[in-house]
């Protein structure tokens, strides 16, 4: 089991870095919870491959900093049709 978890952490980080993916997108893709993605990438991966962990963390930090913008755009799109725009 431990080997599988380490392998999953590396796969998650590679997916996040290559696709500039969010925690939510990675969780959906791999069929696991957002908390598991976060724990794998920020804690477990640091012990396995710290360079990859830093790369993934940079992408996640950027996504976190931009999430309020994405949320606003999603809300705008949601209400655009309902209120005549």
Secondary structure, DSSP 8 states (H G I E B T S, - for coil): -HHHHHHHHHHHHHHHHHHT--HHHHHHHHTS-HHHHHHIIIIIHHHH-HHHHHHHHHHHHHHHHHHHHHHHHHHHHHHHTTTT-
